[in-house]
Amino acid sequence: MKTMQLNASQLASGLTLRPVQWPDLQAVAQLIYDVCEKDGDTTVAVTPEDLKLEWQKEDFNLATDTALVEDGNGRVVGYEEFFDMHEHYSLRLDGYVHPDFNGLGIGTTLLRAMEARAQDAIPLAAPDMRVFLRSTIDNRDEAGHSLHRNEGYSPKRYHWRMEIELGDTTPEPARPAGIELRPFDRETHARAVWEAANEAFRDHWSHHDVDFAEWCRERFEREDFDPALWLVAWDEDQVAGFSLNRFRMGVGWVGSLGVRRPWRKQGLGLALLQHSFGEFHRRGMRTIGLGVDALNPTGATRLYQRAGMHVASEFLTYEKELRPGRSMED
């Protein structure tokens, strides 16, 4: 198995750089939680199960697509991962440095290590394609801003985590005429919902269709998958919209809410959101969150604000061009 050659020259004495191994799973998840806690938003952290699903992706290789820094006691204090998001031209990094270990060269070392990994993807992209690398940080992370700017990254796009605290009651949703909510049945409904999800998000920034097998794996192989939290709106035999929900890091999470174009601007999105609120409320959950592109082209941010949600956290995606060329994204 190929292993990434890592350069630890920027690290302070006593720190070690290496690829991640499976026994590191719990420690990496804890590091991510600690960083998110310092940033003030643990709802965007990951469980060990979330991380395991990422590491098990068919095109993800721990030996080449991760880097980890540990101190002299074997404590994990830094982590970075690389993802080839689409056809070797859309590339992404995600990194964390424990707040007690800032200023020791960890962030720079990890970012450069995975950027070197990203260079391997460039020859695999279509020769005329622009190749870029993106990395998202909490907008409150001053060290993260400095790191990315110093390494030649430029601000690209803001995303929000929005939230609502439900009261004693929730609004009664008003569905458009002819729309019916049916209990989700994986065997008979999965493919139709997958097709609707790909279609509904095609006009969103940086979206790429997901194949059916990967879509199923990411949703149905989770231990916390609950079909009763999946709200699917049908217009006869057509999926008009959906709200695919779950519990995440102690809150109710509206994971994917979408309405297909023919059914937009009829109040369906608001109805699905309010139905989601109601289902979480019945289960005793009052805090509900979701993530959204701050420049969402379908008006989702206005919809969520109209439903009573507010911006709880803001995230900034940085981008670095690795090769100029034809662009498929803004």
N, C-alpha and C positions, 0 to 999 in steps of 0.2 A: 504494500500500500504506500502510495506517495505521501510524504510528509512535508509540510511547508517549512522552508528554511527561514528561521526567524532571527532578526537582528535586535539584540538587547542593548546596544551601545548607549542608548539614551537613558537607561534605567539607573536609578540610584543604587548604591551598594547594598547588598542584602536581598535584592529583589530578583526573581527568576521569571523568565519568559518561556512558555512552552505551549504546544497545542492542548486543547481540552481532551479529557478522557471521560468515559461514561461515569466512573465513580465521582466525578466533579459535579454531577447534576444538582444535588441538593445545595452545595456551596455556591454554585453560580446563581441559582434561583434566589438564595438568601442575599447575595451581593446585589442583585437587581432590586430586590425589595428594599434593602438599606439605602440605595441611591435614590429610589423613588420616594422613600420616606423623607430623606433629607430635602428633596425638591418640593415636598409638600403634597404629593399625590400618589398614594400607594395603590389606587385602583388601576393604574396602568402598569403595575408590576405583573409578573407571571408566576404561576404555580409551577412546581416541578413537572407536573403533568403537561402544562402548556409547553414548557421547554423541551420535554421529551418528544412531543409531537413534531416540533420544529426540527430537532436533531435527527428524527427518523425519516425526514423527507427523502425521497429517492435521489434527488440531485444535490443533497447536502452531505458533506464529508467532514467529520470532526477533525481529521488529521490535516486537512488543507484549508478549511473554511472557518476556523476558530483560532483565537489566541488568548492565552490566560497569563496573568501575572500573579505570583504568590510571594508572600514574604518569607523570612527565614524560618518561621514556624509552620509553614505550609498553609497559611491562611490565604484564601483567594481574595485579592484586592483589586483586580482588574480583569475585564473580559470584553472581547470584541468578536463579532461574527460577521460573515460575508454571505450575501445571497445574490445569486444571478436571477433577477426577477423576470426577465423576458429576453430571450434570444441573444443573450450575451452583450446587449448594448445598454440595457436598463439594469444597473447594479446598485446594491444597497448595503450599507454597513449599520450596525447597531452596537454601541459600546457603552461601558460603565466603568467608572473608577470610584472606589470607596471614598467617601468624603474625608475620612481620616488620613488618606494617602495622596491628597492633591499636591502638586508641585514636585513630584519625584520622577517625572518623565514617563509615567505610566500611560497617560492618554496619548501622548505623542508616539510612543513606541507601538501601542496597539493600533492606532490609526494608520501609521506607516506600514505596519506588518500586513494589515488587511488590504491596504491600497496596493501593495505589491502583489497580493493574491489577485486583486481585480485586474492587474495588468495581463494576467494569463488569459483573461476572457476576451481581450480586445481582438486577437487574431481570429477568434471563433465567430465574431459578429460579421454580418454582411459588410463587404468592403466599403460600401458607400454610407454606412450608418454612423451617425454621431453616437459616441459611447460616453456615458456619464455615470458618476458615482454619487449616491445620495446618502445622507445621514441625518437623522432627526433627533433633536434634543428638546428637553423642557426649556421653555423660554426664560425661566428663572435661573438657569445654569450658566452663570457668568464665566466659569472656567471653560465650559463647553463652547461658548461663543468664541472666546479667545483662541482656543485650540483650533477650531475649524477655520477661522479667518487666517491664523498664522500659517496653516497648511494649504492655503489657496482655495478654500471653499467659499462660495457666495450664498447669501440667503436666497431661498427660492419660493417657499410656500409655507403658510401658516395653517395649522390644524387646531381644532378646539376639542377639549372634552367638556361636554355640557352635562348638566345635572339638574335634578329636581328633587325636593323633599316633599313627599306626598303628605297631605293632611289626613283627617279622619275619613274623608270620602273622596272619590275620584269622579270626574265628569262622565256622564253617560254618552258614549260615542254615538254619532249619527252617521251611519254608513250610507253611501250613495245607493239609489234605487237599483235593484237587480244584483247587488253584491252580497255574497254569502260567505261567512266564515265556516270552514269545515275542519274537523279534527285532522291533524296531519298524520298520514299513514305513509311510512317510509317506502314500502313496497310499491304502492301505486302512485305516490305523489312526488317522489324525490326527483325524478328526471324533469318533470314539468317545472318544479321550483328552481332547480339548477338552471334551466334554460331561461326562466324569467329573471333570475338574478344576474346572469351574464348580460342579458339585454338591458335591464334597468340601469346598470352601472356603466354602460359603454360610453356615455358622455361625461363621465367623471374623470378628473385629472389622474393620469398615470394608471388608468385601469387597463387590465388585460384579461381576456376571457380565461377562466379556469376550466381545465378538463374535468369530466364527470368523476373520474376515479379520485382525483386529488380533492375535489370539493367534498365528496362523501367521506374521505378519510379525515379531513380536518374537522368535520362536523359530527359524524356519527361514531367515531372512535373515542370520543371524549367520555370519560366516566360520568360527567355531569350533564350529558345530553338528555334533554327532557322534551319529548315531542309535544307535550301539552303547552310548552312555552313557545312553540312555533305557531304563529298566527298567519294563515294563508287565506287571502281574499280571492274568491272565485266569481267569475262572471260566466255562468253556465260551465263549459268545459275549459275555460281559459283562466290561467292565473293572472289576476289583475294587479296584485300587490302582495307584499309579505312583510312580516316583522319577525325575524329569527332571533329569539332571545335566550338568555341563559343567566345564571348567577356567576359573577366574576369578582374575585377579591373582596367579598363581603358586601357587594351591592347588586341590584338587578341591572342587567346589561342588555341594552337593545343593540344586538350585534350587527344586524343588517336590516335596514328598513328601506324598501324600494317599491316604487310604483311604475309599472310599464307605461310608456308614453300615451297610448290611447285612453288611459284611465286617469291621467294627471289633471290637476286643477278642478277636481270634483269633490275634494274633501276626503279622499280615501287615505292619504298619508296621515292626516290628523286623526282620523278614526282608528287606524291601525296603532298609532302611537298611544292613543288614549285606551284602547283595548289592552295594550301591553302594560300600561300603568295599572289598569284594573286587575290584571292577572297577578302582577307582582304584589299589589296591595292585598289581595285575597290570601296570599301566602305569607303575609306579615312583613313584607319588605317595603320600606318607605323611601329609601334612597335609590334613585334610578339614574343611570348614566349612559352615555353614548359618545362616540367619536365622530367628528365631521370636518370636512374640508372647509376652512373659513370662507373660501370663495366658491362654495358648491354652486354649480350652474343651475340646479333644479329648484333653488329656493329653500333648501332643507333648513338652513340656519334660521330663516324667518319662521318656518313652520315650527321648529322646536321652541323658539322664543314665544311664539303665540300659544304654545301648549304650556308655558310657564317655566321652561328650562332656562338656565343661565350658564354663562361660560365659567367653568370651575378651574380649568387649566388651559394654557396655550403652549403649543409646540411649534418649533420652527425646523423646517427641512432645509438643510444646506446641500449644495450641489457643486461638483467639480467635474469639469469636462476632461475626459481622458483622451478623446480623439474627436476632432471636428468632422462634420458630415451631415447627411440628410437626417432631419429630425422628425420623429413620429409623435413627439409630445411637445407641449408648450414649455 
